[in-house]
Structures are given as structure tokens and as C-alpha cells.
């Protein structure tokens, strides 16, 4: 890529050099989703081996990917995000949010029943979360997004709660109600062998303060760096100067596979009740 001399001091221009073209962006998108091996990337993207090899080489040289040997005969590598690569996830999620709203949508932050976000979320059924996907809990310690000892994990995402906003935060109304309803239903989830995890882009200490104030018994996980949002391409919106997760409920099995999706979530009490029913069904307590 030819650059003007003034571009040497421009962060946007330098980032554009690394991203290169749209194939580089899509390669990073798929790696964030957990497709880290060459054949899986080629299958997801429909790229020739020559072109994919070239793009992976550029991203490794740019310092956003590194190769990790997983097989010696024949030699095969996984392509994993470096720290610099993880730093690009907010950019990818912001691009998705912009495309959802201004290209695929009508400019509104509200999720439409027949919109692109709805279709993408419900296509998650059957998707398996990456095995190494951990998020910090309210204690700051990384925790698996899927509870390893539970027959089912209910993962609900919400914009934010527990903060006095200086400006209206679209989609955030009801977050406290949602947490309280999951809190009150938590014994039923526990007795069914199901775990409950709440996820937002708030910082761990913000979630910890809310958990203490509301006696929340289940983990609240922080997706501040948007690892989960990028892995599942979750719908987001901008609020109070930060990307926020739209409200959704996912029910996953022991194998980390998404079995049920509730999105959009408008009727919060119904969504919590339905999540409880689906979790009990998945855990084998009632017949499907």
C-alpha cells in the first residue's frame, strides 16, 4: 500500500496498513469466532489456499496473529490473536454495529424481528463457543463463559446496570429488573443443574458493586474487551461512550454448544421464565 509521508504519524493510516483489505478483516473475524486452523478458515471464507496463506502471512508479519504448532507430522499450525490482535476486537465489533445499524438496518438501535441481527442471532443455534473463551468475573479472576460442571448454562447479556447515567442509555432500562428476576429464579436453575451467567461490557468492579448491592448469587462476567461479542457476533450499540451488548439469552449445553436463543428480549419476565424452562429441558428434568 502506497502511503503519503504524512501518514507515518497517522494511527488510522497505520491500522489500515495492517488490516490491508476486506479479506484480512474477515480472517480476523473468523479467528475471533474460534476458527483458528487453516482448513477451517478456508472452509468458512471460501478462499483459495494460496490467497489465505498470503493473508495469514501478512497478519503474522503485522504482529496481530502468531502461529502455534499443534501437529508435527505433517506440520500444522493454529493462528491465534496476539495482544495486539485482541486489541482489534473492539474495531471489528464497532464495524459490525455500524453495518447492522446503517447498512443492514434503518439507523435505529432497536432490534427488528425481521432484521439482520435477528437472523444472525438465531443462526447461532448449533454454534460451539471457543474452548479458551474466558471473561473476568466481578472478582477480576477469569472464568469460563460456560460452567464446566453444569448440565446447561444460561448466558444472558445486557447493556449495563448499577450506574447513574449522565445521558439516556437506549436499551438499558430493565437491566436491574432482569438481574433481580434471574436472582429470584436462581434456586430453580440450580436445582435443575443449570448455571446462570450475566454478561455486560461493564468493568468488573462496577459489576461487583452491583452484585453486592443486589445480592446476586450467580457470576457477572465482564466483556470489556469484547471477546464474547466478537466470538458470537453479538448485537451491540453505543451508549454513554461505550459499546454495549443488546439484551439476549443463550442456553448452552455441556459441550459449549448454543442450543437455544432468545432475541430480541422485550418481555423480560417471560424471557427469564422461558430460559428456566429451556434449561430444565436441556438438563433432562422434563421432556422436550
C-alpha positions as CSV (number, residue, x, y, z in Angstrom):
1,X,0.0,0.0,0.0
2,X,1.4,3.3,-1.1
3,X,1.3,6.0,1.7
4,X,1.8,9.7,1.8
5,X,4.6,10.9,4.1
6,X,2.1,12.5,6.5
7,X,0.5,9.1,7.0
8,X,3.5,7.9,9.0
9,X,2.2,9.7,12.1
10,X,-1.5,8.8,11.5
11,X,-2.8,5.9,13.6
12,X,-5.7,5.4,11.2
13,X,-3.4,5.0,8.2
14,X,-1.1,2.6,10.1
15,X,-4.0,0.5,11.2
16,X,-5.2,0.4,7.6
17,X,-1.8,-1.0,6.5
18,X,-2.3,-3.9,9.0
19,X,-5.9,-4.5,8.0
20,X,-5.0,-4.4,4.4
21,X,-8.2,-5.3,2.6
22,X,-11.5,-6.9,3.4
23,X,-10.1,-10.4,3.4
24,X,-7.8,-9.6,6.3
25,X,-10.8,-8.2,8.2
26,X,-12.8,-11.4,7.6
27,X,-9.8,-13.6,8.5
28,X,-9.6,-11.8,11.8
29,X,-13.4,-12.1,12.2
30,X,-13.3,-15.9,11.8
31,X,-10.3,-16.3,14.1
32,X,-12.2,-14.3,16.8
33,X,-15.0,-16.8,16.3
34,X,-12.7,-19.7,17.1
35,X,-11.8,-20.9,13.6
36,X,-8.1,-20.9,14.2
37,X,-6.9,-23.7,11.9
38,X,-6.1,-23.3,8.2
39,X,-8.7,-25.7,6.8
40,X,-11.5,-24.3,9.0
41,X,-10.6,-20.8,7.9
42,X,-10.6,-21.8,4.2
43,X,-13.9,-23.5,4.5
44,X,-15.6,-20.6,6.3
45,X,-14.2,-17.9,4.0
46,X,-14.2,-19.8,0.7
47,X,-10.7,-18.6,0.0
48,X,-8.1,-20.5,-2.1
49,X,-5.2,-21.9,-0.1
50,X,-2.8,-19.5,-1.9
51,X,-4.7,-16.4,-1.0
52,X,-5.4,-17.5,2.6
53,X,-1.7,-18.3,3.1
54,X,-0.8,-14.9,1.8
55,X,-3.3,-13.1,4.1
56,X,-2.3,-15.1,7.2
57,X,1.4,-14.3,6.5
58,X,0.7,-10.6,6.4
59,X,-1.2,-10.7,9.6
60,X,1.5,-12.6,11.3
61,X,4.1,-10.2,10.0
62,X,1.9,-7.3,11.2
63,X,2.0,-8.7,14.7
64,X,-1.7,-9.3,15.2
65,X,-1.5,-13.1,14.8
66,X,1.0,-15.7,15.9
67,X,1.4,-19.3,14.8
68,X,1.1,-22.1,17.3
69,X,2.2,-25.6,16.4
70,X,-0.4,-28.3,17.1
71,X,0.8,-31.2,14.9
72,X,4.3,-32.2,13.8
73,X,3.7,-34.8,11.1
74,X,2.7,-33.1,8.9
75,X,3.5,-29.7,10.4
76,X,0.3,-27.8,11.1
77,X,-0.3,-24.5,12.9
78,X,-3.2,-22.7,14.7
79,X,-3.4,-19.0,14.1
80,X,-4.1,-17.1,17.4
81,X,-4.6,-13.5,18.2
82,X,-1.7,-11.7,19.8
83,X,-2.3,-9.0,22.4
84,X,-2.3,-6.5,19.5
85,X,-4.8,-8.7,17.7
86,X,-7.1,-8.8,20.7
87,X,-6.9,-5.0,20.7
88,X,-8.5,-5.1,17.3
89,X,-11.7,-6.8,18.5
90,X,-13.4,-3.6,19.5
91,X,-12.8,-2.3,16.0
92,X,-14.3,-5.4,14.5
93,X,-17.4,-5.2,16.8
94,X,-17.7,-1.5,16.0
95,X,-17.7,-2.2,12.3
96,X,-20.4,-4.8,12.8
97,X,-22.5,-2.4,14.9
98,X,-22.2,0.3,12.2
99,X,-23.1,-2.2,9.5
100,X,-26.1,-3.6,11.4
101,X,-27.4,-0.1,12.0
102,X,-26.6,1.9,8.9
103,X,-26.2,-0.6,6.1
104,X,-28.4,-3.6,7.1
105,X,-30.8,-1.6,9.3
106,X,-32.7,1.6,9.3
107,X,-30.5,3.6,11.6
108,X,-32.3,2.6,14.8
109,X,-30.7,0.9,17.7
110,X,-33.8,-1.2,18.2
111,X,-33.6,-4.8,17.0
112,X,-36.2,-5.7,14.4
113,X,-37.9,-9.1,14.3
114,X,-37.0,-9.5,10.6
115,X,-33.7,-7.7,10.7
116,X,-30.1,-8.8,10.2
117,X,-29.4,-9.0,13.9
118,X,-32.4,-11.3,14.5
119,X,-31.3,-13.6,11.7
120,X,-27.7,-13.7,12.8
121,X,-28.6,-14.4,16.5
122,X,-30.9,-17.2,15.7
123,X,-28.4,-18.8,13.4
124,X,-26.2,-19.2,16.4
125,X,-28.1,-22.4,17.3
126,X,-25.6,-25.2,16.9
127,X,-22.6,-22.9,17.2
128,X,-19.9,-24.1,19.7
129,X,-18.1,-21.5,21.8
130,X,-14.2,-21.5,21.6
131,X,-12.7,-23.6,24.3
132,X,-10.5,-20.9,25.6
133,X,-13.1,-18.2,26.0
134,X,-12.9,-16.8,29.5
135,X,-14.1,-13.5,30.9
136,X,-13.2,-11.8,34.1
137,X,-15.7,-12.1,36.9
138,X,-16.7,-9.4,39.4
139,X,-13.6,-10.5,41.4
140,X,-11.4,-9.9,38.4
141,X,-10.5,-13.6,38.0
142,X,-11.0,-15.1,34.5
143,X,-13.9,-17.5,34.4
144,X,-15.1,-19.9,31.7
145,X,-18.2,-18.5,29.9
146,X,-19.7,-21.9,30.1
147,X,-20.0,-23.5,33.5
148,X,-18.0,-26.8,33.3
149,X,-19.9,-28.6,36.0
150,X,-23.5,-27.6,34.8
151,X,-25.8,-29.6,32.6
152,X,-26.8,-26.3,31.0
153,X,-25.6,-22.7,31.1
154,X,-27.9,-19.8,30.7
155,X,-25.9,-16.8,29.4
156,X,-27.8,-13.6,29.4
157,X,-26.4,-10.3,28.0
158,X,-27.5,-6.9,29.0
159,X,-26.3,-3.3,28.4
160,X,-25.4,-2.1,31.9
161,X,-26.8,-1.7,35.4
162,X,-25.8,-0.1,38.7
163,X,-24.6,3.2,37.4
164,X,-26.2,6.6,37.4
165,X,-26.0,7.7,33.8
166,X,-25.4,11.3,32.7
167,X,-27.3,10.6,29.5
168,X,-30.0,8.2,28.5
169,X,-28.7,4.7,27.6
170,X,-31.0,3.1,25.0
171,X,-31.8,-0.5,25.8
172,X,-30.6,-0.3,29.4
173,X,-33.9,0.1,31.0
174,X,-34.8,-3.1,32.8
175,X,-31.3,-4.4,33.4
176,X,-31.8,-4.3,37.2
177,X,-35.2,-5.9,36.9
178,X,-33.6,-8.7,34.7
179,X,-30.9,-9.4,37.2
180,X,-33.4,-9.4,40.1
181,X,-35.6,-11.9,38.2
182,X,-32.7,-14.2,37.5
183,X,-31.6,-13.8,41.1
184,X,-35.1,-14.8,42.4
185,X,-35.2,-17.8,40.0
186,X,-31.7,-18.9,40.7
187,X,-32.6,-21.7,43.2
188,X,-34.8,-23.2,40.4
189,X,-31.9,-23.1,37.9
190,X,-29.5,-24.5,40.5
191,X,-31.9,-27.4,41.4
192,X,-32.2,-28.2,37.7
193,X,-28.4,-28.4,37.4
194,X,-28.2,-25.3,35.3
195,X,-25.8,-22.4,35.8
196,X,-26.6,-18.7,35.2
197,X,-24.1,-16.2,33.9
198,X,-24.8,-12.5,33.3
199,X,-22.6,-10.6,30.8
200,X,-22.2,-6.9,30.1
201,X,-19.3,-4.6,28.9
202,X,-19.1,-3.0,32.4
203,X,-15.9,-3.2,34.3
204,X,-15.5,-6.0,37.0
205,X,-15.5,-3.5,39.9
206,X,-18.7,-2.0,38.6
207,X,-20.4,-5.4,38.4
208,X,-19.0,-6.3,41.9
209,X,-20.6,-3.2,43.4
210,X,-24.0,-4.1,41.8
211,X,-23.7,-7.8,42.8
212,X,-23.1,-6.8,46.4
213,X,-26.0,-4.3,46.5
214,X,-28.5,-6.7,44.9
215,X,-27.2,-10.0,46.4
216,X,-26.6,-11.5,43.0
217,X,-25.8,-15.2,43.6
218,X,-24.5,-16.0,40.1
219,X,-21.4,-14.8,38.3
220,X,-21.4,-11.5,36.4
221,X,-18.8,-11.5,33.6
222,X,-17.2,-8.5,32.0
223,X,-16.8,-8.4,28.2
224,X,-15.0,-5.1,28.3
225,X,-12.6,-6.3,25.6
226,X,-15.5,-7.7,23.5
227,X,-14.1,-11.2,23.2
228,X,-17.5,-12.8,23.6
229,X,-19.2,-10.2,21.4
230,X,-16.6,-10.9,18.6
231,X,-16.8,-14.7,19.0
232,X,-20.6,-14.8,18.6
233,X,-21.0,-11.5,16.6
234,X,-23.5,-10.3,19.3
235,X,-25.6,-7.2,18.6
236,X,-24.2,-4.1,20.2
237,X,-25.0,-0.4,20.3
238,X,-23.2,2.8,21.5
239,X,-24.3,4.2,24.8
240,X,-22.6,6.5,27.3
241,X,-19.4,6.5,25.1
242,X,-19.0,2.7,25.1
243,X,-20.1,-0.3,23.0
244,X,-22.9,-2.1,24.9
245,X,-24.4,-5.5,24.4
246,X,-28.0,-5.7,23.5
247,X,-30.2,-7.9,25.6
248,X,-30.3,-11.6,24.7
249,X,-30.5,-15.0,26.3
250,X,-28.5,-18.1,25.2
251,X,-28.8,-21.6,26.6
252,X,-25.8,-23.8,26.1
253,X,-25.1,-27.5,26.8
254,X,-22.1,-29.2,28.4
255,X,-20.3,-29.3,25.0
256,X,-20.4,-25.5,24.8
257,X,-22.9,-25.6,22.0
258,X,-25.7,-23.0,21.7
259,X,-29.0,-24.9,21.9
260,X,-31.5,-22.0,22.3
261,X,-31.5,-18.3,21.5
262,X,-33.9,-15.7,22.8
263,X,-33.6,-12.4,20.9
264,X,-34.8,-9.7,20.9
265,X,-35.8,-9.7,24.5
266,X,-38.7,-7.3,25.1
267,X,-40.7,-9.1,27.7
268,X,-38.1,-9.6,30.4
269,X,-40.2,-11.7,32.9
270,X,-41.3,-14.0,30.0
271,X,-37.6,-14.4,28.8
272,X,-36.5,-15.4,32.3
273,X,-39.3,-17.9,32.6
274,X,-38.6,-19.3,29.2
275,X,-34.9,-19.6,29.9
276,X,-35.7,-21.6,33.0
277,X,-37.9,-23.9,31.0
278,X,-35.4,-24.4,28.3
279,X,-32.6,-25.0,30.8
280,X,-34.6,-27.6,32.7
281,X,-35.4,-29.3,29.4
282,X,-31.8,-29.4,28.3
283,X,-30.7,-30.7,31.8
284,X,-33.2,-33.6,31.3
285,X,-35.6,-32.7,34.1
286,X,-38.6,-32.5,31.8
287,X,-39.2,-34.0,28.3
288,X,-38.8,-31.7,25.3
